[in-house]
Amino acid sequence: MTLKIGIVGVGNIGSIHASVYKENPETEIVAVCDIVKEKADAAAAKFGGTPFYSVEDMLRSNIQLDLVSVCTKGEENGSEHYAPTMELLQAGIPVLGEKPISNNIDEGKQMVELARKNKIPYAVNLNHRFTPAAERAKSWIESGRLGKIHMINMRMWINNPVESSPWFHLRALHPHSFDVIRYFCGDVKRVGAFMMKGEGRKIWSNAQVILEFENGAIGNLVGSYDAGASYGLELCEVVGSKGRFLLEDACEHLTFYPRTSIETEKFSYLGGMRAFPETFKSRINSFVDQLVSGVTYDHVDGSGEDALKAQLIIEAAIKSWETGTIVDVKEVGLISGGVK
């Protein structure tokens, strides 16, 4: 089975998606779409497929589409995802969207609800969980090797000097952070946040977020747009009653530390994955594999619902900082519309 692929938004990220599909023997790019005609034409020449300049025209063409990547951007990297995603889901076409699902919670809820109503597989590029190292760590949790999970310490920071909305750092970067946190520790119950503007900054470019999980575990996120590249992108430590693991830079190094022994177990470059950019390939190909195997809408790994739940934690953190309170996610009505 060869999946017929469309790509909406063929800038930098859309071109990365196209490169992955181009290499996958189970996919064929049949359509590329961008409101900038020159971008669509150039992408069609490079990757194949028919160029379109609107989703409406692409759908009207009756080209078979088995999967469409929505790689639009917009304010806080998320404001332009809603319209094309809704058009595609309404047409019954599976979607792989870019993160954040949306910078607007109501729009995110509508996208998730439409996918559920029409029973269409809907995924988001939450690529940090799609690494051999993250999957190995997850298997340790599921097998009970860590024992009862006590806490998670998460750090994600990059050097991004862009001055956008006050919440650009939170809404654009940390869908990844909170998805990883949920992937390992489950749903978040309560949130408290502290933020500061870096030197010369107008946005809240640094954040400390404390978390209480539904299962009783606790944790925190340290995030920044003011850190240099030499500090490393990501660090995740999960601590349990029997041991802990440390996952460094998303995919490069994973170490297990037993609680009652000085022996450690260290892995580097599991599965041959050496650097973060390779995670796009593993994530996109994972969804392709799920579609080829006939995945149902409610069993998508890294789903739109997962992305929405991560975004809801972000909104709770924003509310916490604005009000100076610990925010109960459910009580403030952030989780509704069928998201549990």
C-alpha positions in Angstrom: 0.0 0.0 0.0 1.4 3.4 -1.0 0.0 6.4 0.8 -0.8 9.4 -1.4 0.7 12.5 0.5 -0.2 16.2 0.5 1.8 18.9 2.3 0.2 22.2 3.2 2.8 24.9 3.9 6.1 24.2 2.3 8.5 26.5 4.1 11.4 25.1 6.2 9.4 22.6 8.2 7.2 21.6 5.3 10.3 20.8 3.3 11.6 18.6 6.1 8.3 16.7 6.0 8.5 16.4 2.2 12.1 15.1 2.4 11.0 12.3 4.8 8.0 11.3 2.6 10.2 11.4 -0.5 12.5 8.8 1.1 9.8 6.5 2.4 8.9 3.7 0.0 5.4 3.6 1.3 4.5 7.2 0.5 4.2 9.2 -2.7 3.9 13.0 -2.7 1.0 13.9 -5.0 0.2 17.5 -3.9 2.0 20.5 -2.3 0.1 23.6 -1.2 1.2 27.0 -0.2 -0.5 30.5 -0.4 2.8 31.7 -1.8 2.7 30.5 -5.4 6.5 30.5 -5.8 6.9 28.2 -2.8 4.4 25.7 -4.0 5.8 25.7 -7.5 9.4 25.2 -6.2 8.3 22.4 -3.8 6.5 20.6 -6.6 9.6 20.8 -8.8 11.8 19.5 -6.0 9.6 16.9 -4.3 7.0 16.0 -6.9 3.2 16.4 -6.9 0.9 19.0 -8.2 1.2 22.5 -6.8 -1.8 24.2 -5.3 -2.3 27.6 -3.7 -5.2 26.9 -1.4 -6.5 23.8 0.4 -9.9 24.4 -1.2 -8.4 24.1 -4.7 -6.4 21.0 -3.6 -9.6 19.3 -2.3 -11.6 20.3 -5.4 -9.1 18.7 -7.7 -10.2 15.2 -6.4 -6.6 14.0 -6.1 -6.5 11.0 -3.8 -5.0 12.1 -0.5 -4.4 9.5 2.2 -2.4 11.8 4.5 -1.7 15.5 4.6 1.0 17.2 6.7 -0.1 20.7 7.8 3.1 22.7 8.3 1.7 26.2 8.5 2.9 28.6 11.1 1.5 32.0 12.2 1.4 33.8 15.5 3.2 31.8 18.2 3.9 29.3 15.5 0.3 28.0 15.7 -2.3 30.4 14.5 -2.5 29.2 10.9 -3.1 25.5 11.6 -6.8 25.6 12.3 -8.4 26.4 9.0 -6.5 23.9 6.8 -6.8 21.2 9.4 -10.6 21.7 9.7 -11.0 21.6 5.9 -9.0 18.4 5.7 -10.7 16.6 8.6 -14.1 17.6 7.3 -13.1 16.0 4.0 -12.2 12.8 5.8 -8.4 13.0 5.3 -6.0 12.0 8.0 -3.8 14.9 9.2 -0.3 15.2 10.7 -0.1 18.7 12.0 2.8 20.8 13.3 3.0 21.8 16.9 1.5 23.6 18.7 -1.9 22.2 17.8 -3.0 25.8 18.0 -2.2 28.8 20.1 -5.9 29.1 20.7 -7.4 26.5 23.0 -10.9 26.7 21.5 -9.6 26.1 18.0 -7.6 23.1 19.3 -10.6 21.6 20.9 -12.6 22.0 17.7 -9.9 20.2 15.7 -9.8 17.3 18.1 -13.6 17.1 18.3 -14.0 17.1 14.5 -11.4 14.3 14.2 -13.2 12.3 16.8 -16.7 13.0 15.3 -15.5 11.9 11.8 -13.3 9.1 13.2 -10.3 10.4 11.3 -6.7 9.7 12.5 -5.2 13.1 13.6 -1.6 13.3 14.8 0.7 16.2 15.7 4.5 16.3 15.3 5.4 15.7 18.9 8.6 14.3 17.7 10.6 14.3 21.0 8.7 11.2 22.2 9.5 9.3 18.9 13.1 8.3 19.7 14.6 4.9 20.5 15.9 6.4 23.8 12.5 7.7 24.8 10.8 4.5 23.9 13.4 2.5 25.9 12.8 4.7 28.9 9.1 4.4 28.5 9.4 0.6 28.5 11.3 0.7 31.8 8.4 2.6 33.4 5.8 0.3 31.9 7.7 -2.8 33.1 8.0 -1.5 36.6 11.7 -1.2 36.5 11.6 2.3 38.1 8.9 1.2 40.6 6.4 3.8 41.6 7.0 7.1 39.8 7.9 9.9 42.3 8.9 12.9 40.2 10.1 14.2 36.9 12.6 17.0 36.3 12.5 18.5 32.8 14.6 21.1 31.1 14.3 22.4 27.6 16.0 25.6 26.4 17.3 27.1 23.2 18.6 30.4 22.1 15.7 32.1 20.3 16.0 35.9 20.2 12.6 36.4 18.4 10.4 38.9 20.2 6.8 38.0 19.5 3.8 37.8 21.9 4.4 37.7 25.7 3.7 34.0 25.7 5.7 33.0 22.5 8.2 31.0 24.5 5.6 29.0 26.4 3.2 28.3 23.5 5.7 27.6 20.8 8.5 25.6 22.5 6.9 23.8 25.4 4.3 21.7 23.7 7.3 19.4 23.3 8.3 19.6 26.9 4.8 18.9 28.3 4.2 16.1 25.9 7.4 14.4 27.0 6.3 15.0 30.6 2.9 13.5 30.0 4.4 10.6 28.0 6.4 9.5 31.0 4.2 10.6 34.0 0.6 10.9 32.8 -1.9 13.7 33.1 -1.2 16.9 35.1 -3.6 17.9 37.9 -2.2 21.2 39.2 0.2 23.8 38.0 2.2 26.7 39.4 4.4 29.0 37.4 7.1 31.6 37.8 8.4 33.6 34.8 10.9 36.3 34.0 11.9 38.4 31.0 15.5 37.9 30.0 17.8 40.9 29.7 16.5 43.2 27.0 13.5 41.0 26.4 9.8 42.0 26.1 8.5 38.5 26.3 8.5 36.0 29.2 11.5 34.2 27.9 12.3 32.1 31.0 10.0 30.0 33.1 9.9 27.6 36.0 6.7 25.5 36.2 5.9 23.1 39.1 3.5 20.2 38.5 1.3 17.8 40.4 0.1 14.8 38.5 -3.2 12.9 38.7 -1.3 9.9 39.9 0.3 11.8 42.8 3.8 12.3 41.3 5.4 15.7 41.2 7.7 17.5 38.8 9.0 20.7 37.3 9.9 22.3 34.0 12.8 24.7 33.4 12.4 26.5 30.1 14.2 29.3 28.4 14.7 31.1 25.1 17.8 32.7 26.4 20.1 29.7 26.7 23.0 29.1 24.4 23.3 26.1 22.1 26.3 24.8 24.1 24.1 24.1 27.1 22.3 21.3 25.3 18.6 21.2 24.1 16.9 18.9 26.6 17.3 17.0 29.8 14.7 14.7 31.3 15.1 12.9 34.6 12.4 10.5 35.9 12.7 9.2 39.5 10.9 6.2 40.9 11.0 4.1 44.1 13.4 1.6 42.5 15.6 3.8 40.3 15.7 6.7 37.9 16.7 7.5 34.4 18.4 10.5 32.8 17.6 11.2 29.1 19.8 13.8 27.5 19.2 15.9 24.3 16.1 14.0 23.3 17.8 11.0 21.8 21.5 11.0 22.3 22.1 9.5 25.8 20.0 7.4 28.2 21.3 6.3 31.6 19.6 4.1 34.2 20.6 4.5 37.9 19.3 1.8 40.3 18.4 3.1 43.7 20.3 0.5 45.7 23.4 0.0 43.6 26.3 2.1 42.3 26.1 0.3 38.9 24.7 2.2 36.0 23.5 1.3 32.6 24.2 3.7 29.8 23.2 3.8 26.2 24.2 6.3 23.5 22.7 6.7 20.1 20.1 3.9 20.5 18.9 2.7 17.1 21.5 4.6 15.3 19.9 8.0 16.1 22.6 10.5 16.6 20.9 14.0 16.7 17.6 15.7 17.2 16.8 16.5 13.5 16.5 12.8 12.9 13.4 12.7 15.1 11.3 14.2 12.3 11.9 11.0 10.3 11.1 8.7 13.1 7.9 10.6 14.0 6.6 11.0 10.5 7.4 7.4 9.5 5.7 6.2 12.7 2.4 7.8 11.7 2.8 6.4 8.2 3.3 3.0 9.6 0.2 3.4 11.8 -2.0 4.4 8.8 -0.7 1.6 6.7 -1.6 -0.9 9.5 -5.1 0.6 9.7 -4.9 2.5 12.9 -8.2 3.8 14.2 -8.7 7.5 15.2 -8.6 6.7 18.9 -5.2 4.8 18.9 -2.9 7.4 17.3 0.4 7.8 19.0 1.2 11.5 19.5 -2.4 12.4 18.7 -4.1 15.8 18.4 -5.6 15.1 21.8 -2.1 14.6 23.2 -1.1 17.9 21.7 -4.2 19.6 23.1 -3.5 18.3 26.6 0.0 19.7 26.4 -1.3 23.1 25.3 -3.8 23.1 28.2 -1.0 22.7 30.7 0.7 25.7 29.1 -2.5 27.8 29.5 -2.7 26.7 33.1 0.9 27.9 33.6 0.0 31.2 32.0 -3.0 31.6 34.3 -0.9 30.6 37.3 1.6 33.4 36.6 -1.1 36.0 35.9 -3.0 35.2 39.0 -0.3 34.2 41.4 -2.1 31.0 42.3 -1.8 27.2 41.9 -4.1 26.3 39.1 -6.2 23.2 39.1 -6.5 22.4 35.4 -10.0 20.8 35.6 -11.5 23.4 37.9 -10.6 26.3 35.7 -12.5 24.7 32.9 -9.4 24.2 30.6 -10.2 20.6 30.0 -13.7 20.3 28.4 -15.3 19.4 25.2 -14.7 15.7 25.5 -11.1 15.9 26.4 -10.5 13.8 29.6 
